[in-house]
Amino acid sequence: MNKRGAEMSMSVIIVAAIALLVLIILAVLILGAGRRVSEGTGCAGTGGTCYSSCADLAEDQGGIWTPDVTNGGTKGGCRADEQCCIKIGGGAEE
């Protein structure tokens, strides 16, 4: 038998296994970083509050609230029936 050929194929298998392991680790790191970015740019990450409506939020907490249309609903981390509201003004102190 040709020992050199067997050693070479074993080396290729080992290198391929290491390369696959490195790719899996990179994929996990990249997906984890992407999740943190979406959390940081969601409603809470931009200083907003998820609420049924911005008018209801203004009644409950005071101030002037406006909807953040880019983060409303599930794409901003809110429930589907909620808006992401950003406070743009202060209310009267009681």
Secondary structure, 3 states (H helix, E strand, C coil): CCHHHHHHHHHHHHHHHHHHHHHHHHHHHHHHHHHHHHHHCCCHHHCCEEECCHHHHHHHHCCEEEECCCCCHHHHCCCCCCEEEEEEECCCCC
